[in-house]
Amino acid sequence: MRTISKGSLTRKMERWLLGMVMMIIAYLIEKVVLRSIKRSGKFSARNNSAS
């Protein structure tokens, strides 16, 4: 039989860890997207000035 406090503590730690991992992944995806937008903006600005 499981004790409620142990299961609750384990579940809290698991959710906290999962939240941290998801936050890191979201941060990295945001960085990649922003870098891509910056590069795309510079590239299109060069094309517009050249034509």
Chimera marker file (.cmm) of the C-alpha trace (Angstrom):
<marker_set name="trace">
<marker id="1" x="0.000" y="0.000" z="0.000" r="1" g="1" b="0" radius="0.5"/>
<marker id="2" x="1.352" y="3.412" z="-0.967" r="1" g="1" b="0" radius="0.5"/>
<marker id="3" x="1.531" y="6.293" z="1.443" r="1" g="1" b="0" radius="0.5"/>
<marker id="4" x="-0.176" y="9.455" z="0.245" r="1" g="1" b="0" radius="0.5"/>
<marker id="5" x="2.601" y="11.843" z="1.339" r="1" g="1" b="0" radius="0.5"/>
<marker id="6" x="5.329" y="9.944" z="-0.533" r="1" g="1" b="0" radius="0.5"/>
<marker id="7" x="3.275" y="9.715" z="-3.706" r="1" g="1" b="0" radius="0.5"/>
<marker id="8" x="2.367" y="13.373" z="-3.448" r="1" g="1" b="0" radius="0.5"/>
<marker id="9" x="5.992" y="14.440" z="-2.946" r="1" g="1" b="0" radius="0.5"/>
<marker id="10" x="7.156" y="12.243" z="-5.821" r="1" g="1" b="0" radius="0.5"/>
<marker id="11" x="4.435" y="13.622" z="-8.070" r="1" g="1" b="0" radius="0.5"/>
<marker id="12" x="5.319" y="17.223" z="-7.144" r="1" g="1" b="0" radius="0.5"/>
<marker id="13" x="8.990" y="16.636" z="-7.912" r="1" g="1" b="0" radius="0.5"/>
<marker id="14" x="8.138" y="14.910" z="-11.174" r="1" g="1" b="0" radius="0.5"/>
<marker id="15" x="5.888" y="17.771" z="-12.286" r="1" g="1" b="0" radius="0.5"/>
<marker id="16" x="8.493" y="20.355" z="-11.242" r="1" g="1" b="0" radius="0.5"/>
<marker id="17" x="11.219" y="18.563" z="-13.183" r="1" g="1" b="0" radius="0.5"/>
<marker id="18" x="8.991" y="18.148" z="-16.219" r="1" g="1" b="0" radius="0.5"/>
<marker id="19" x="8.064" y="21.840" z="-16.064" r="1" g="1" b="0" radius="0.5"/>
<marker id="20" x="11.725" y="22.857" z="-15.943" r="1" g="1" b="0" radius="0.5"/>
<marker id="21" x="12.593" y="20.666" z="-18.930" r="1" g="1" b="0" radius="0.5"/>
<marker id="22" x="9.653" y="22.036" z="-20.918" r="1" g="1" b="0" radius="0.5"/>
<marker id="23" x="10.683" y="25.601" z="-20.031" r="1" g="1" b="0" radius="0.5"/>
<marker id="24" x="14.228" y="24.978" z="-21.280" r="1" g="1" b="0" radius="0.5"/>
<marker id="25" x="12.959" y="23.431" z="-24.521" r="1" g="1" b="0" radius="0.5"/>
<marker id="26" x="10.579" y="26.370" z="-25.086" r="1" g="1" b="0" radius="0.5"/>
<marker id="27" x="13.442" y="28.827" z="-24.464" r="1" g="1" b="0" radius="0.5"/>
<marker id="28" x="15.690" y="27.063" z="-26.977" r="1" g="1" b="0" radius="0.5"/>
<marker id="29" x="12.937" y="26.934" z="-29.611" r="1" g="1" b="0" radius="0.5"/>
<marker id="30" x="12.269" y="30.642" z="-29.077" r="1" g="1" b="0" radius="0.5"/>
<marker id="31" x="15.969" y="31.436" z="-29.563" r="1" g="1" b="0" radius="0.5"/>
<marker id="32" x="16.087" y="29.423" z="-32.794" r="1" g="1" b="0" radius="0.5"/>
<marker id="33" x="12.957" y="31.104" z="-34.144" r="1" g="1" b="0" radius="0.5"/>
<marker id="34" x="14.128" y="34.615" z="-33.247" r="1" g="1" b="0" radius="0.5"/>
<marker id="35" x="17.541" y="33.968" z="-34.796" r="1" g="1" b="0" radius="0.5"/>
<marker id="36" x="15.845" y="32.688" z="-37.947" r="1" g="1" b="0" radius="0.5"/>
<marker id="37" x="13.615" y="35.772" z="-38.129" r="1" g="1" b="0" radius="0.5"/>
<marker id="38" x="16.580" y="38.099" z="-37.672" r="1" g="1" b="0" radius="0.5"/>
<marker id="39" x="18.538" y="36.365" z="-40.432" r="1" g="1" b="0" radius="0.5"/>
<marker id="40" x="15.509" y="36.347" z="-42.704" r="1" g="1" b="0" radius="0.5"/>
<marker id="41" x="14.907" y="40.054" z="-42.086" r="1" g="1" b="0" radius="0.5"/>
<marker id="42" x="18.512" y="40.992" z="-42.887" r="1" g="1" b="0" radius="0.5"/>
<marker id="43" x="18.502" y="38.823" z="-45.965" r="1" g="1" b="0" radius="0.5"/>
<marker id="44" x="15.260" y="40.308" z="-47.332" r="1" g="1" b="0" radius="0.5"/>
<marker id="45" x="16.464" y="43.859" z="-46.569" r="1" g="1" b="0" radius="0.5"/>
<marker id="46" x="19.584" y="43.214" z="-48.665" r="1" g="1" b="0" radius="0.5"/>
<marker id="47" x="17.470" y="41.873" z="-51.507" r="1" g="1" b="0" radius="0.5"/>
<marker id="48" x="15.142" y="44.874" z="-51.405" r="1" g="1" b="0" radius="0.5"/>
<marker id="49" x="18.007" y="47.396" z="-51.466" r="1" g="1" b="0" radius="0.5"/>
<marker id="50" x="19.783" y="45.573" z="-54.316" r="1" g="1" b="0" radius="0.5"/>
<marker id="51" x="16.761" y="45.530" z="-56.620" r="1" g="1" b="0" radius="0.5"/>
<link id1="1" id2="2" r="1" g="1" b="0" radius="0.2"/>
<link id1="2" id2="3" r="1" g="1" b="0" radius="0.2"/>
<link id1="3" id2="4" r="1" g="1" b="0" radius="0.2"/>
<link id1="4" id2="5" r="1" g="1" b="0" radius="0.2"/>
<link id1="5" id2="6" r="1" g="1" b="0" radius="0.2"/>
<link id1="6" id2="7" r="1" g="1" b="0" radius="0.2"/>
<link id1="7" id2="8" r="1" g="1" b="0" radius="0.2"/>
<link id1="8" id2="9" r="1" g="1" b="0" radius="0.2"/>
<link id1="9" id2="10" r="1" g="1" b="0" radius="0.2"/>
<link id1="10" id2="11" r="1" g="1" b="0" radius="0.2"/>
<link id1="11" id2="12" r="1" g="1" b="0" radius="0.2"/>
<link id1="12" id2="13" r="1" g="1" b="0" radius="0.2"/>
<link id1="13" id2="14" r="1" g="1" b="0" radius="0.2"/>
<link id1="14" id2="15" r="1" g="1" b="0" radius="0.2"/>
<link id1="15" id2="16" r="1" g="1" b="0" radius="0.2"/>
<link id1="16" id2="17" r="1" g="1" b="0" radius="0.2"/>
<link id1="17" id2="18" r="1" g="1" b="0" radius="0.2"/>
<link id1="18" id2="19" r="1" g="1" b="0" radius="0.2"/>
<link id1="19" id2="20" r="1" g="1" b="0" radius="0.2"/>
<link id1="20" id2="21" r="1" g="1" b="0" radius="0.2"/>
<link id1="21" id2="22" r="1" g="1" b="0" radius="0.2"/>
<link id1="22" id2="23" r="1" g="1" b="0" radius="0.2"/>
<link id1="23" id2="24" r="1" g="1" b="0" radius="0.2"/>
<link id1="24" id2="25" r="1" g="1" b="0" radius="0.2"/>
<link id1="25" id2="26" r="1" g="1" b="0" radius="0.2"/>
<link id1="26" id2="27" r="1" g="1" b="0" radius="0.2"/>
<link id1="27" id2="28" r="1" g="1" b="0" radius="0.2"/>
<link id1="28" id2="29" r="1" g="1" b="0" radius="0.2"/>
<link id1="29" id2="30" r="1" g="1" b="0" radius="0.2"/>
<link id1="30" id2="31" r="1" g="1" b="0" radius="0.2"/>
<link id1="31" id2="32" r="1" g="1" b="0" radius="0.2"/>
<link id1="32" id2="33" r="1" g="1" b="0" radius="0.2"/>
<link id1="33" id2="34" r="1" g="1" b="0" radius="0.2"/>
<link id1="34" id2="35" r="1" g="1" b="0" radius="0.2"/>
<link id1="35" id2="36" r="1" g="1" b="0" radius="0.2"/>
<link id1="36" id2="37" r="1" g="1" b="0" radius="0.2"/>
<link id1="37" id2="38" r="1" g="1" b="0" radius="0.2"/>
<link id1="38" id2="39" r="1" g="1" b="0" radius="0.2"/>
<link id1="39" id2="40" r="1" g="1" b="0" radius="0.2"/>
<link id1="40" id2="41" r="1" g="1" b="0" radius="0.2"/>
<link id1="41" id2="42" r="1" g="1" b="0" radius="0.2"/>
<link id1="42" id2="43" r="1" g="1" b="0" radius="0.2"/>
<link id1="43" id2="44" r="1" g="1" b="0" radius="0.2"/>
<link id1="44" id2="45" r="1" g="1" b="0" radius="0.2"/>
<link id1="45" id2="46" r="1" g="1" b="0" radius="0.2"/>
<link id1="46" id2="47" r="1" g="1" b="0" radius="0.2"/>
<link id1="47" id2="48" r="1" g="1" b="0" radius="0.2"/>
<link id1="48" id2="49" r="1" g="1" b="0" radius="0.2"/>
<link id1="49" id2="50" r="1" g="1" b="0" radius="0.2"/>
<link id1="50" id2="51" r="1" g="1" b="0" radius="0.2"/>
</marker_set>
